[in-house]
Amino acid sequence: MRHVALQDPDLPVTALQQLAAAAESFLRRGVARHPNITDALLEQLLSDPDPEVADDAAANSALRPTRMYRILTTADL
């Protein structure tokens, strides 16, 4: 049911926050890809212990260009 909720582009931020704290990485990955994600949640998920979650967060179009630049610079890209 929680996975289906992530299909709603207007899912409230409070629901995204709860799902971002889920033990299941597939739910955190869904939050990381969600269009309604906040900057704070993106920052949180960029540091997720699961590299796939962090990768999804880094690929989200809502990520600010300055943060993208810092990620690329840190990775020597």
PQR file of N, CA, C, O and H, with PARSE charges and radii, in Angstrom:
ATOM      1  N   MET A   1       0.815  -1.187   0.000 -0.4000 1.5000
ATOM      2  CA  MET A   1       0.000   0.000   0.000 -0.0000 2.0000
ATOM      3  C   MET A   1       0.867   1.262   0.000  0.5500 1.7000
ATOM      4  O   MET A   1       0.567   2.228  -0.703 -0.5500 1.4000
ATOM      5  N   ARG A   2       1.948   1.248   0.796 -0.4000 1.5000
ATOM      6  CA  ARG A   2       2.818   2.428   0.855 -0.0000 2.0000
ATOM      7  C   ARG A   2       3.490   2.680  -0.485  0.5500 1.7000
ATOM      8  O   ARG A   2       3.684   3.826  -0.889 -0.5500 1.4000
ATOM      9  H   ARG A   2       2.191   0.464   1.366  0.4000 1.0000
ATOM     10  N   HIS A   3       3.843   1.595  -1.174 -0.4000 1.5000
ATOM     11  CA  HIS A   3       4.473   1.741  -2.484 -0.0000 2.0000
ATOM     12  C   HIS A   3       3.508   2.393  -3.477  0.5500 1.7000
ATOM     13  O   HIS A   3       3.918   3.222  -4.291 -0.5500 1.4000
ATOM     14  H   HIS A   3       3.685   0.664  -0.846  0.4000 1.0000
ATOM     15  N   VAL A   4       2.259   2.029  -3.413 -0.4000 1.5000
ATOM     16  CA  VAL A   4       1.241   2.609  -4.298 -0.0000 2.0000
ATOM     17  C   VAL A   4       1.073   4.097  -4.013  0.5500 1.7000
ATOM     18  O   VAL A   4       0.868   4.884  -4.937 -0.5500 1.4000
ATOM     19  H   VAL A   4       1.925   1.357  -2.752  0.4000 1.0000
ATOM     20  N   ALA A   5       1.157   4.487  -2.749 -0.4000 1.5000
ATOM     21  CA  ALA A   5       1.027   5.904  -2.385 -0.0000 2.0000
ATOM     22  C   ALA A   5       2.091   6.747  -3.069  0.5500 1.7000
ATOM     23  O   ALA A   5       1.847   7.911  -3.383 -0.5500 1.4000
ATOM     24  H   ALA A   5       1.323   3.848  -1.999  0.4000 1.0000
ATOM     25  N   LEU A   6       3.255   6.184  -3.302 -0.4000 1.5000
ATOM     26  CA  LEU A   6       4.335   6.937  -3.946 -0.0000 2.0000
ATOM     27  C   LEU A   6       4.030   7.274  -5.401  0.5500 1.7000
ATOM     28  O   LEU A   6       4.719   8.102  -5.997 -0.5500 1.4000
ATOM     29  H   LEU A   6       3.454   5.238  -3.046  0.4000 1.0000
ATOM     30  N   GLN A   7       3.020   6.655  -5.974 -0.4000 1.5000
ATOM     31  CA  GLN A   7       2.635   6.952  -7.355 -0.0000 2.0000
ATOM     32  C   GLN A   7       1.864   8.269  -7.461  0.5500 1.7000
ATOM     33  O   GLN A   7       1.682   8.797  -8.558 -0.5500 1.4000
ATOM     34  H   GLN A   7       2.460   5.983  -5.489  0.4000 1.0000
ATOM     35  N   ASP A   8       1.415   8.796  -6.322 -0.4000 1.5000
ATOM     36  CA  ASP A   8       0.659  10.042  -6.301 -0.0000 2.0000
ATOM     37  C   ASP A   8       1.640  11.219  -6.347  0.5500 1.7000
ATOM     38  O   ASP A   8       2.392  11.421  -5.394 -0.5500 1.4000
ATOM     39  H   ASP A   8       1.563   8.366  -5.432  0.4000 1.0000
ATOM     40  N   PRO A   9       1.647  12.002  -7.442 -0.5600 1.5000
ATOM     41  CA  PRO A   9       2.597  13.118  -7.535  0.2800 2.0000
ATOM     42  C   PRO A   9       2.314  14.222  -6.510  0.5500 1.7000
ATOM     43  O   PRO A   9       3.174  15.064  -6.253 -0.5500 1.4000
ATOM     44  N   ASP A  10       1.135  14.221  -5.939 -0.4000 1.5000
ATOM     45  CA  ASP A  10       0.775  15.229  -4.941 -0.0000 2.0000
ATOM     46  C   ASP A  10       0.798  14.672  -3.517  0.5500 1.7000
ATOM     47  O   ASP A  10       0.176  15.235  -2.615 -0.5500 1.4000
ATOM     48  H   ASP A  10       0.435  13.537  -6.148  0.4000 1.0000
ATOM     49  N   LEU A  11       1.510  13.576  -3.322 -0.4000 1.5000
ATOM     50  CA  LEU A  11       1.608  12.982  -1.992 -0.0000 2.0000
ATOM     51  C   LEU A  11       2.140  14.031  -1.023  0.5500 1.7000
ATOM     52  O   LEU A  11       3.151  14.673  -1.306 -0.5500 1.4000
ATOM     53  H   LEU A  11       2.015  13.119  -4.055  0.4000 1.0000
ATOM     54  N   PRO A  12       1.476  14.213   0.109 -0.5600 1.5000
ATOM     55  CA  PRO A  12       1.907  15.244   1.055  0.2800 2.0000
ATOM     56  C   PRO A  12       3.319  14.986   1.589  0.5500 1.7000
ATOM     57  O   PRO A  12       3.761  13.844   1.713 -0.5500 1.4000
ATOM     58  N   VAL A  13       3.990  16.059   1.893 -0.4000 1.5000
ATOM     59  CA  VAL A  13       5.361  15.979   2.388 -0.0000 2.0000
ATOM     60  C   VAL A  13       5.428  15.152   3.671  0.5500 1.7000
ATOM     61  O   VAL A  13       6.399  14.427   3.886 -0.5500 1.4000
ATOM     62  H   VAL A  13       3.631  16.987   1.792  0.4000 1.0000
ATOM     63  N   THR A  14       4.416  15.252   4.517 -0.4000 1.5000
ATOM     64  CA  THR A  14       4.430  14.472   5.761 -0.0000 2.0000
ATOM     65  C   THR A  14       4.465  12.976   5.464  0.5500 1.7000
ATOM     66  O   THR A  14       5.136  12.223   6.170 -0.5500 1.4000
ATOM     67  H   THR A  14       3.627  15.841   4.342  0.4000 1.0000
ATOM     68  N   ALA A  15       3.760  12.541   4.439 -0.4000 1.5000
ATOM     69  CA  ALA A  15       3.787  11.127   4.051 -0.0000 2.0000
ATOM     70  C   ALA A  15       5.152  10.759   3.487  0.5500 1.7000
ATOM     71  O   ALA A  15       5.667   9.675   3.761 -0.5500 1.4000
ATOM     72  H   ALA A  15       3.214  13.153   3.865  0.4000 1.0000
ATOM     73  N   LEU A  16       5.739  11.659   2.698 -0.4000 1.5000
ATOM     74  CA  LEU A  16       7.072  11.403   2.160 -0.0000 2.0000
ATOM     75  C   LEU A  16       8.102  11.285   3.283  0.5500 1.7000
ATOM     76  O   LEU A  16       9.005  10.452   3.216 -0.5500 1.4000
ATOM     77  H   LEU A  16       5.320  12.540   2.476  0.4000 1.0000
ATOM     78  N   GLN A  17       7.967  12.106   4.296 -0.4000 1.5000
ATOM     79  CA  GLN A  17       8.888  12.049   5.433 -0.0000 2.0000
ATOM     80  C   GLN A  17       8.791  10.697   6.138  0.5500 1.7000
ATOM     81  O   GLN A  17       9.808  10.114   6.513 -0.5500 1.4000
ATOM     82  H   GLN A  17       7.233  12.783   4.351  0.4000 1.0000
ATOM     83  N   GLN A  18       7.589  10.210   6.313 -0.4000 1.5000
ATOM     84  CA  GLN A  18       7.404   8.909   6.958 -0.0000 2.0000
ATOM     85  C   GLN A  18       8.004   7.795   6.107  0.5500 1.7000
ATOM     86  O   GLN A  18       8.668   6.899   6.629 -0.5500 1.4000
ATOM     87  H   GLN A  18       6.763  10.684   6.008  0.4000 1.0000
ATOM     88  N   LEU A  19       7.775   7.849   4.809 -0.4000 1.5000
ATOM     89  CA  LEU A  19       8.294   6.818   3.921 -0.0000 2.0000
ATOM     90  C   LEU A  19       9.816   6.889   3.796  0.5500 1.7000
ATOM     91  O   LEU A  19      10.468   5.865   3.587 -0.5500 1.4000
ATOM     92  H   LEU A  19       7.236   8.576   4.384  0.4000 1.0000
ATOM     93  N   ALA A  20      10.384   8.082   3.922 -0.4000 1.5000
ATOM     94  CA  ALA A  20      11.840   8.242   3.857 -0.0000 2.0000
ATOM     95  C   ALA A  20      12.528   7.586   5.049  0.5500 1.7000
ATOM     96  O   ALA A  20      13.719   7.279   4.991 -0.5500 1.4000
ATOM     97  H   ALA A  20       9.854   8.913   4.092  0.4000 1.0000
ATOM     98  N   ALA A  21      11.786   7.372   6.118 -0.4000 1.5000
ATOM     99  CA  ALA A  21      12.335   6.728   7.317 -0.0000 2.0000
ATOM    100  C   ALA A  21      12.058   5.227   7.339  0.5500 1.7000
ATOM    101  O   ALA A  21      12.403   4.555   8.311 -0.5500 1.4000
ATOM    102  H   ALA A  21      10.819   7.621   6.165  0.4000 1.0000
ATOM    103  N   ALA A  22      11.450   4.699   6.299 -0.4000 1.5000
ATOM    104  CA  ALA A  22      11.102   3.275   6.254 -0.0000 2.0000
ATOM    105  C   ALA A  22      12.351   2.405   6.221  0.5500 1.7000
ATOM    106  O   ALA A  22      13.385   2.800   5.681 -0.5500 1.4000
ATOM    107  H   ALA A  22      11.170   5.245   5.510  0.4000 1.0000
ATOM    108  N   ALA A  23      12.242   1.237   6.795 -0.4000 1.5000
ATOM    109  CA  ALA A  23      13.360   0.285   6.784 -0.0000 2.0000
ATOM    110  C   ALA A  23      13.599  -0.269   5.376  0.5500 1.7000
ATOM    111  O   ALA A  23      14.728  -0.612   5.024 -0.5500 1.4000
ATOM    112  H   ALA A  23      11.402   0.917   7.233  0.4000 1.0000
ATOM    113  N   GLU A  24      12.538  -0.354   4.580 -0.4000 1.5000
ATOM    114  CA  GLU A  24      12.641  -0.936   3.240 -0.0000 2.0000
ATOM    115  C   GLU A  24      13.249   0.077   2.273  0.5500 1.7000
ATOM    116  O   GLU A  24      12.720   1.172   2.086 -0.5500 1.4000
ATOM    117  H   GLU A  24      11.622  -0.075   4.866  0.4000 1.0000
ATOM    118  N   SER A  25      14.355  -0.304   1.672 -0.4000 1.5000
ATOM    119  CA  SER A  25      15.051   0.626   0.779 -0.0000 2.0000
ATOM    120  C   SER A  25      14.228   0.950  -0.469  0.5500 1.7000
ATOM    121  O   SER A  25      14.377   2.039  -1.024 -0.5500 1.4000
ATOM    122  H   SER A  25      14.785  -1.194   1.824  0.4000 1.0000
ATOM    123  N   PHE A  26      13.368   0.039  -0.925 -0.4000 1.5000
ATOM    124  CA  PHE A  26      12.568   0.346  -2.112 -0.0000 2.0000
ATOM    125  C   PHE A  26      11.618   1.507  -1.849  0.5500 1.7000
ATOM    126  O   PHE A  26      11.284   2.249  -2.772 -0.5500 1.4000
ATOM    127  H   PHE A  26      13.247  -0.845  -0.474  0.4000 1.0000
ATOM    128  N   LEU A  27      11.178   1.676  -0.611 -0.4000 1.5000
ATOM    129  CA  LEU A  27      10.329   2.821  -0.276 -0.0000 2.0000
ATOM    130  C   LEU A  27      11.152   4.103  -0.236  0.5500 1.7000
ATOM    131  O   LEU A  27      10.706   5.142  -0.722 -0.5500 1.4000
ATOM    132  H   LEU A  27      11.449   1.073   0.140  0.4000 1.0000
ATOM    133  N   ARG A  28      12.345   4.036   0.339 -0.4000 1.5000
ATOM    134  CA  ARG A  28      13.206   5.220   0.370 -0.0000 2.0000
ATOM    135  C   ARG A  28      13.610   5.622  -1.042  0.5500 1.7000
ATOM    136  O   ARG A  28      13.739   6.808  -1.345 -0.5500 1.4000
ATOM    137  H   ARG A  28      12.707   3.192   0.734  0.4000 1.0000
ATOM    138  N   ARG A  29      13.809   4.628  -1.902 -0.4000 1.5000
ATOM    139  CA  ARG A  29      14.137   4.935  -3.306 -0.0000 2.0000
ATOM    140  C   ARG A  29      12.963   5.634  -3.987  0.5500 1.7000
ATOM    141  O   ARG A  29      13.164   6.554  -4.780 -0.5500 1.4000
ATOM    142  H   ARG A  29      13.704   3.665  -1.656  0.4000 1.0000
ATOM    143  N   GLY A  30      11.746   5.204  -3.682 -0.4000 1.5000
ATOM    144  CA  GLY A  30      10.561   5.856  -4.240 -0.0000 2.0000
ATOM    145  C   GLY A  30      10.453   7.305  -3.791  0.5500 1.7000
ATOM    146  O   GLY A  30      10.075   8.178  -4.573 -0.5500 1.4000
ATOM    147  H   GLY A  30      11.583   4.457  -3.038  0.4000 1.0000
ATOM    148  N   VAL A  31      10.780   7.554  -2.548 -0.4000 1.5000
ATOM    149  CA  VAL A  31      10.778   8.936  -2.050 -0.0000 2.0000
ATOM    150  C   VAL A  31      11.866   9.733  -2.758  0.5500 1.7000
ATOM    151  O   VAL A  31      11.636  10.877  -3.151 -0.5500 1.4000
ATOM    152  H   VAL A  31      11.086   6.844  -1.913  0.4000 1.0000
ATOM    153  N   ALA A  32      13.036   9.149  -2.924 -0.4000 1.5000
ATOM    154  CA  ALA A  32      14.158   9.845  -3.562 -0.0000 2.0000
ATOM    155  C   ALA A  32      13.831  10.244  -4.996  0.5500 1.7000
ATOM    156  O   ALA A  32      14.377  11.223  -5.504 -0.5500 1.4000
ATOM    157  H   ALA A  32      13.223   8.219  -2.605  0.4000 1.0000
ATOM    158  N   ARG A  33      12.950   9.499  -5.652 -0.4000 1.5000
ATOM    159  CA  ARG A  33      12.563   9.809  -7.034 -0.0000 2.0000
ATOM    160  C   ARG A  33      11.307  10.675  -7.120  0.5500 1.7000
ATOM    161  O   ARG A  33      10.937  11.120  -8.206 -0.5500 1.4000
ATOM    162  H   ARG A  33      12.507   8.704  -5.239  0.4000 1.0000
ATOM    163  N   HIS A  34      10.659  10.914  -6.001 -0.4000 1.5000
ATOM    164  CA  HIS A  34       9.356  11.580  -6.017 -0.0000 2.0000
ATOM    165  C   HIS A  34       9.476  13.057  -6.426  0.5500 1.7000
ATOM    166  O   HIS A  34      10.398  13.743  -5.986 -0.5500 1.4000
ATOM    167  H   HIS A  34      10.960  10.553  -5.119  0.4000 1.0000
ATOM    168  N   PRO A  35       8.555  13.548  -7.260 -0.5600 1.5000
ATOM    169  CA  PRO A  35       8.624  14.944  -7.711  0.2800 2.0000
ATOM    170  C   PRO A  35       8.278  15.969  -6.622  0.5500 1.7000
ATOM    171  O   PRO A  35       8.615  17.145  -6.758 -0.5500 1.4000
ATOM    172  N   ASN A  36       7.621  15.545  -5.562 -0.4000 1.5000
ATOM    173  CA  ASN A  36       7.192  16.475  -4.508 -0.0000 2.0000
ATOM    174  C   ASN A  36       8.172  16.491  -3.325  0.5500 1.7000
ATOM    175  O   ASN A  36       7.833  16.978  -2.247 -0.5500 1.4000
ATOM    176  H   ASN A  36       7.348  14.590  -5.452  0.4000 1.0000
ATOM    177  N   ILE A  37       9.357  15.971  -3.522 -0.4000 1.5000
ATOM    178  CA  ILE A  37      10.334  15.864  -2.441 -0.0000 2.0000
ATOM    179  C   ILE A  37      10.859  17.244  -2.045  0.5500 1.7000
ATOM    180  O   ILE A  37      10.975  18.140  -2.882 -0.5500 1.4000
ATOM    181  H   ILE A  37       9.632  15.576  -4.398  0.4000 1.0000
ATOM    182  N   THR A  38      11.167  17.398  -0.782 -0.4000 1.5000
ATOM    183  CA  THR A  38      11.718  18.664  -0.290 -0.0000 2.0000
ATOM    184  C   THR A  38      13.242  18.617  -0.336  0.5500 1.7000
ATOM    185  O   THR A  38      13.840  17.547  -0.457 -0.5500 1.4000
ATOM    186  H   THR A  38      11.072  16.670  -0.102  0.4000 1.0000
ATOM    187  N   ASP A  39      13.860  19.792  -0.237 -0.4000 1.5000
ATOM    188  CA  ASP A  39      15.321  19.861  -0.187 -0.0000 2.0000
ATOM    189  C   ASP A  39      15.859  19.072   1.003  0.5500 1.7000
ATOM    190  O   ASP A  39      16.861  18.367   0.884 -0.5500 1.4000
ATOM    191  H   ASP A  39      13.375  20.661  -0.139  0.4000 1.0000
ATOM    192  N   ALA A  40      15.195  19.192   2.143 -0.4000 1.5000
ATOM    193  CA  ALA A  40      15.654  18.508   3.351 -0.0000 2.0000
ATOM    194  C   ALA A  40      15.621  16.988   3.180  0.5500 1.7000
ATOM    195  O   ALA A  40      16.546  16.292   3.599 -0.5500 1.4000
ATOM    196  H   ALA A  40      14.381  19.765   2.239  0.4000 1.0000
ATOM    197  N   LEU A  41      14.557  16.477   2.564 -0.4000 1.5000
ATOM    198  CA  LEU A  41      14.484  15.029   2.342 -0.0000 2.0000
ATOM    199  C   LEU A  41      15.528  14.579   1.323  0.5500 1.7000
ATOM    200  O   LEU A  41      16.124  13.512   1.474 -0.5500 1.4000
ATOM    201  H   LEU A  41      13.805  17.042   2.224  0.4000 1.0000
ATOM    202  N   LEU A  42      15.749  15.381   0.294 -0.4000 1.5000
ATOM    203  CA  LEU A  42      16.786  15.027  -0.676 -0.0000 2.0000
ATOM    204  C   LEU A  42      18.143  14.946   0.017  0.5500 1.7000
ATOM    205  O   LEU A  42      18.900  13.999  -0.197 -0.5500 1.4000
ATOM    206  H   LEU A  42      15.265  16.247   0.172  0.4000 1.0000
ATOM    207  N   GLU A  43      18.443  15.933   0.838 -0.4000 1.5000
ATOM    208  CA  GLU A  43      19.724  15.921   1.562 -0.0000 2.0000
ATOM    209  C   GLU A  43      19.837  14.677   2.431  0.5500 1.7000
ATOM    210  O   GLU A  43      20.892  14.046   2.483 -0.5500 1.4000
ATOM    211  H   GLU A  43      17.828  16.703   1.011  0.4000 1.0000
ATOM    212  N   GLN A  44      18.759  14.324   3.110 -0.4000 1.5000
ATOM    213  CA  GLN A  44      18.757  13.137   3.964 -0.0000 2.0000
ATOM    214  C   GLN A  44      19.037  11.884   3.143  0.5500 1.7000
ATOM    215  O   GLN A  44      19.845  11.042   3.536 -0.5500 1.4000
ATOM    216  H   GLN A  44      17.901  14.837   3.069  0.4000 1.0000
ATOM    217  N   LEU A  45      18.367  11.767   2.007 -0.4000 1.5000
ATOM    218  CA  LEU A  45      18.490  10.553   1.202 -0.0000 2.0000
ATOM    219  C   LEU A  45      19.797  10.495   0.413  0.5500 1.7000
ATOM    220  O   LEU A  45      20.224   9.413   0.010 -0.5500 1.4000
ATOM    221  H   LEU A  45      17.710  12.451   1.688  0.4000 1.0000
ATOM    222  N   LEU A  46      20.432  11.636   0.191 -0.4000 1.5000
ATOM    223  CA  LEU A  46      21.752  11.630  -0.440 -0.0000 2.0000
ATOM    224  C   LEU A  46      22.778  10.927   0.442  0.5500 1.7000
ATOM    225  O   LEU A  46      23.793  10.431  -0.046 -0.5500 1.4000
ATOM    226  H   LEU A  46      20.086  12.515   0.519  0.4000 1.0000
ATOM    227  N   SER A  47      22.506  10.890   1.733 -0.4000 1.5000
ATOM    228  CA  SER A  47      23.408  10.243   2.699 -0.0000 2.0000
ATOM    229  C   SER A  47      22.918   8.863   3.118  0.5500 1.7000
ATOM    230  O   SER A  47      23.435   8.291   4.077 -0.5500 1.4000
ATOM    231  H   SER A  47      21.681  11.293   2.130  0.4000 1.0000
ATOM    232  N   ASP A  48      21.945   8.331   2.425 -0.4000 1.5000
ATOM    233  CA  ASP A  48      21.386   7.031   2.789 -0.0000 2.0000
ATOM    234  C   ASP A  48      22.464   5.950   2.684  0.5500 1.7000
ATOM    235  O   ASP A  48      23.287   5.986   1.770 -0.5500 1.4000
ATOM    236  H   ASP A  48      21.525   8.796   1.646  0.4000 1.0000
ATOM    237  N   PRO A  49      22.464   4.986   3.618 -0.5600 1.5000
ATOM    238  CA  PRO A  49      23.466   3.918   3.557  0.2800 2.0000
ATOM    239  C   PRO A  49      23.337   3.015   2.321  0.5500 1.7000
ATOM    240  O   PRO A  49      24.303   2.364   1.923 -0.5500 1.4000
ATOM    241  N   ASP A  50      22.159   2.979   1.726 -0.4000 1.5000
ATOM    242  CA  ASP A  50      21.975   2.193   0.500 -0.0000 2.0000
ATOM    243  C   ASP A  50      22.382   3.074  -0.681  0.5500 1.7000
ATOM    244  O   ASP A  50      21.746   4.100  -0.922 -0.5500 1.4000
ATOM    245  H   ASP A  50      21.374   3.507   2.050  0.4000 1.0000
ATOM    246  N   PRO A  51      23.427   2.700  -1.422 -0.5600 1.5000
ATOM    247  CA  PRO A  51      23.882   3.546  -2.523  0.2800 2.0000
ATOM    248  C   PRO A  51      22.841   3.762  -3.619  0.5500 1.7000
ATOM    249  O   PRO A  51      22.881   4.778  -4.313 -0.5500 1.4000
ATOM    250  N   GLU A  52      21.918   2.832  -3.782 -0.4000 1.5000
ATOM    251  CA  GLU A  52      20.875   3.019  -4.797 -0.0000 2.0000
ATOM    252  C   GLU A  52      19.920   4.138  -4.397  0.5500 1.7000
ATOM    253  O   GLU A  52      19.446   4.882  -5.256 -0.5500 1.4000
ATOM    254  H   GLU A  52      21.885   2.007  -3.218  0.4000 1.0000
ATOM    255  N   VAL A  53      19.636   4.266  -3.113 -0.4000 1.5000
ATOM    256  CA  VAL A  53      18.786   5.359  -2.631 -0.0000 2.0000
ATOM    257  C   VAL A  53      19.497   6.684  -2.874  0.5500 1.7000
ATOM    258  O   VAL A  53      18.903   7.630  -3.391 -0.5500 1.4000
ATOM    259  H   VAL A  53      20.021   3.662  -2.415  0.4000 1.0000
ATOM    260  N   ALA A  54      20.758   6.744  -2.503 -0.4000 1.5000
ATOM    261  CA  ALA A  54      21.537   7.971  -2.697 -0.0000 2.0000
ATOM    262  C   ALA A  54      21.632   8.331  -4.181  0.5500 1.7000
ATOM    263  O   ALA A  54      21.544   9.505  -4.539 -0.5500 1.4000
ATOM    264  H   ALA A  54      21.240   5.975  -2.083  0.4000 1.0000
ATOM    265  N   ASP A  55      21.809   7.334  -5.040 -0.4000 1.5000
ATOM    266  CA  ASP A  55      21.863   7.578  -6.484 -0.0000 2.0000
ATOM    267  C   ASP A  55      20.546   8.136  -7.006  0.5500 1.7000
ATOM    268  O   ASP A  55      20.539   9.060  -7.819 -0.5500 1.4000
ATOM    269  H   ASP A  55      21.880   6.380  -4.749  0.4000 1.0000
ATOM    270  N   ASP A  56      19.434   7.580  -6.542 -0.4000 1.5000
ATOM    271  CA  ASP A  56      18.120   8.082  -6.966 -0.0000 2.0000
ATOM    272  C   ASP A  56      17.919   9.517  -6.504  0.5500 1.7000
ATOM    273  O   ASP A  56      17.365  10.335  -7.240 -0.5500 1.4000
ATOM    274  H   ASP A  56      19.439   6.829  -5.882  0.4000 1.0000
ATOM    275  N   ALA A  57      18.364   9.828  -5.295 -0.4000 1.5000
ATOM    276  CA  ALA A  57      18.246  11.199  -4.797 -0.0000 2.0000
ATOM    277  C   ALA A  57      19.090  12.149  -5.640  0.5500 1.7000
ATOM    278  O   ALA A  57      18.656  13.258  -5.953 -0.5500 1.4000
ATOM    279  H   ALA A  57      18.814   9.164  -4.698  0.4000 1.0000
ATOM    280  N   ALA A  58      20.281  11.721  -6.005 -0.4000 1.5000
ATOM    281  CA  ALA A  58      21.169  12.557  -6.813 -0.0000 2.0000
ATOM    282  C   ALA A  58      20.616  12.785  -8.217  0.5500 1.7000
ATOM    283  O   ALA A  58      20.922  13.795  -8.851 -0.5500 1.4000
ATOM    284  H   ALA A  58      20.634  10.820  -5.752  0.4000 1.0000
ATOM    285  N   ALA A  59      19.809  11.853  -8.698 -0.4000 1.5000
ATOM    286  CA  ALA A  59      19.237  11.967 -10.043 -0.0000 2.0000
ATOM    287  C   ALA A  59      17.917  12.728 -10.078  0.5500 1.7000
ATOM    288  O   ALA A  59      17.387  12.986 -11.159 -0.5500 1.4000
ATOM    289  H   ALA A  59      19.561  11.033  -8.183  0.4000 1.0000
ATOM    290  N   ASN A  60      17.379  13.091  -8.923 -0.4000 1.5000
ATOM    291  CA  ASN A  60      16.084  13.781  -8.878 -0.0000 2.0000
ATOM    292  C   ASN A  60      16.227  15.187  -9.466  0.5500 1.7000
ATOM    293  O   ASN A  60      17.145  15.923  -9.103 -0.5500 1.4000
ATOM    294  H   ASN A  60      17.810  12.882  -8.045  0.4000 1.0000
ATOM    295  N   SER A  61      15.335  15.551 -10.359 -0.4000 1.5000
ATOM    296  CA  SER A  61      15.404  16.861 -11.008 -0.0000 2.0000
ATOM    297  C   SER A  61      15.137  18.012 -10.038  0.5500 1.7000
ATOM    298  O   SER A  61      15.388  19.171 -10.371 -0.5500 1.4000
ATOM    299  H   SER A  61      14.590  14.954 -10.654  0.4000 1.0000
ATOM    300  N   ALA A  62      14.636  17.708  -8.852 -0.4000 1.5000
ATOM    301  CA  ALA A  62      14.405  18.752  -7.853 -0.0000 2.0000
ATOM    302  C   ALA A  62      15.689  19.146  -7.120  0.5500 1.7000
ATOM    303  O   ALA A  62      15.702  20.124  -6.373 -0.5500 1.4000
ATOM    304  H   ALA A  62      14.432  16.767  -8.581  0.4000 1.0000
ATOM    305  N   LEU A  63      16.762  18.390  -7.333 -0.4000 1.5000
ATOM    306  CA  LEU A  63      18.024  18.695  -6.665 -0.0000 2.0000
ATOM    307  C   LEU A  63      18.567  20.016  -7.193  0.5500 1.7000
ATOM    308  O   LEU A  63      18.654  20.226  -8.402 -0.5500 1.4000
ATOM    309  H   LEU A  63      16.752  17.595  -7.940  0.4000 1.0000
ATOM    310  N   ARG A  64      18.924  20.888  -6.288 -0.4000 1.5000
ATOM    311  CA  ARG A  64      19.411  22.216  -6.677 -0.0000 2.0000
ATOM    312  C   ARG A  64      20.754  22.111  -7.411  0.5500 1.7000
ATOM    313  O   ARG A  64      21.594  21.281  -7.063 -0.5500 1.4000
ATOM    314  H   ARG A  64      18.854  20.718  -5.305  0.4000 1.0000
ATOM    315  N   PRO A  65      20.946  22.951  -8.420 -0.5600 1.5000
ATOM    316  CA  PRO A  65      22.208  22.904  -9.189  0.2800 2.0000
ATOM    317  C   PRO A  65      23.456  23.077  -8.330  0.5500 1.7000
ATOM    318  O   PRO A  65      24.480  22.453  -8.608 -0.5500 1.4000
ATOM    319  N   THR A  66      23.393  23.904  -7.300 -0.4000 1.5000
ATOM    320  CA  THR A  66      24.578  24.073  -6.453 -0.0000 2.0000
ATOM    321  C   THR A  66      24.937  22.775  -5.747  0.5500 1.7000
ATOM    322  O   THR A  66      26.116  22.461  -5.587 -0.5500 1.4000
ATOM    323  H   THR A  66      22.561  24.411  -7.074  0.4000 1.0000
ATOM    324  N   ARG A  67      23.932  22.018  -5.323 -0.4000 1.5000
ATOM    325  CA  ARG A  67      24.179  20.736  -4.663 -0.0000 2.0000
ATOM    326  C   ARG A  67      24.694  19.720  -5.677  0.5500 1.7000
ATOM    327  O   ARG A  67      25.578  18.922  -5.363 -0.5500 1.4000
ATOM    328  H   ARG A  67      22.973  22.272  -5.454  0.4000 1.0000
ATOM    329  N   MET A  68      24.141  19.744  -6.903 -0.4000 1.5000
ATOM    330  CA  MET A  68      24.628  18.860  -7.957 -0.0000 2.0000
ATOM    331  C   MET A  68      26.110  19.117  -8.207  0.5500 1.7000
ATOM    332  O   MET A  68      26.901  18.185  -8.352 -0.5500 1.4000
ATOM    333  H   MET A  68      23.423  20.392  -7.158  0.4000 1.0000
ATOM    334  N   TYR A  69      26.465  20.379  -8.255 -0.4000 1.5000
ATOM    335  CA  TYR A  69      27.861  20.753  -8.501 -0.0000 2.0000
ATOM    336  C   TYR A  69      28.760  20.204  -7.385  0.5500 1.7000
ATOM    337  O   TYR A  69      29.834  19.670  -7.660 -0.5500 1.4000
ATOM    338  H   TYR A  69      25.823  21.137  -8.137  0.4000 1.0000
ATOM    339  N   ARG A  70      28.325  20.334  -6.142 -0.4000 1.5000
ATOM    340  CA  ARG A  70      29.131  19.821  -5.017 -0.0000 2.0000
ATOM    341  C   ARG A  70      29.293  18.301  -5.111  0.5500 1.7000
ATOM    342  O   ARG A  70      30.367  17.772  -4.826 -0.5500 1.4000
ATOM    343  H   ARG A  70      27.452  20.767  -5.919  0.4000 1.0000
ATOM    344  N   ILE A  71      28.241  17.608  -5.506 -0.4000 1.5000
ATOM    345  CA  ILE A  71      28.322  16.154  -5.657 -0.0000 2.0000
ATOM    346  C   ILE A  71      29.343  15.798  -6.748  0.5500 1.7000
ATOM    347  O   ILE A  71      30.197  14.932  -6.557 -0.5500 1.4000
ATOM    348  H   ILE A  71      27.368  18.038  -5.738  0.4000 1.0000
ATOM    349  N   LEU A  72      29.238  16.471  -7.874 -0.4000 1.5000
ATOM    350  CA  LEU A  72      30.145  16.184  -8.992 -0.0000 2.0000
ATOM    351  C   LEU A  72      31.586  16.546  -8.647  0.5500 1.7000
ATOM    352  O   LEU A  72      32.511  15.828  -9.025 -0.5500 1.4000
ATOM    353  H   LEU A  72      28.545  17.174  -8.029  0.4000 1.0000
ATOM    354  N   THR A  73      31.780  17.634  -7.947 -0.4000 1.5000
ATOM    355  CA  THR A  73      33.119  18.051  -7.549 -0.0000 2.0000
ATOM    356  C   THR A  73      33.729  17.051  -6.570  0.5500 1.7000
ATOM    357  O   THR A  73      34.901  16.692  -6.682 -0.5500 1.4000
ATOM    358  H   THR A  73      31.029  18.218  -7.640  0.4000 1.0000
ATOM    359  N   THR A  74      32.924  16.609  -5.617 -0.4000 1.5000
ATOM    360  CA  THR A  74      33.410  15.628  -4.641 -0.0000 2.0000
ATOM    361  C   THR A  74      33.788  14.322  -5.330  0.5500 1.7000
ATOM    362  O   THR A  74      34.726  13.643  -4.912 -0.5500 1.4000
ATOM    363  H   THR A  74      31.972  16.900  -5.526  0.4000 1.0000
ATOM    364  N   ALA A  75      33.067  13.977  -6.371 -0.4000 1.5000
ATOM    365  CA  ALA A  75      33.340  12.729  -7.112 -0.0000 2.0000
ATOM    366  C   ALA A  75      34.421  12.914  -8.182  0.5500 1.7000
ATOM    367  O   ALA A  75      34.710  11.984  -8.934 -0.5500 1.4000
ATOM    368  H   ALA A  75      32.305  14.528  -6.710  0.4000 1.0000
ATOM    369  N   ASP A  76      35.015  14.097  -8.253 -0.4000 1.5000
ATOM    370  CA  ASP A  76      36.037  14.422  -9.249 -0.0000 2.0000
ATOM    371  C   ASP A  76      35.533  14.254 -10.669  0.5500 1.7000
ATOM    372  O   ASP A  76      36.252  13.755 -11.536 -0.5500 1.4000
ATOM    373  H   ASP A  76      34.780  14.853  -7.641  0.4000 1.0000
ATOM    374  N   LEU A  77      34.298  14.669 -10.908 -0.4000 1.5000
ATOM    375  CA  LEU A  77      33.727  14.582 -12.263 -0.0000 2.0000
ATOM    376  C   LEU A  77      33.634  15.946 -12.896  0.5500 1.7000
ATOM    377  O   LEU A  77      33.179  16.069 -14.034 -0.5500 1.4000
ATOM    378  H   LEU A  77      33.714  15.074 -10.204  0.4000 1.0000
TER
END
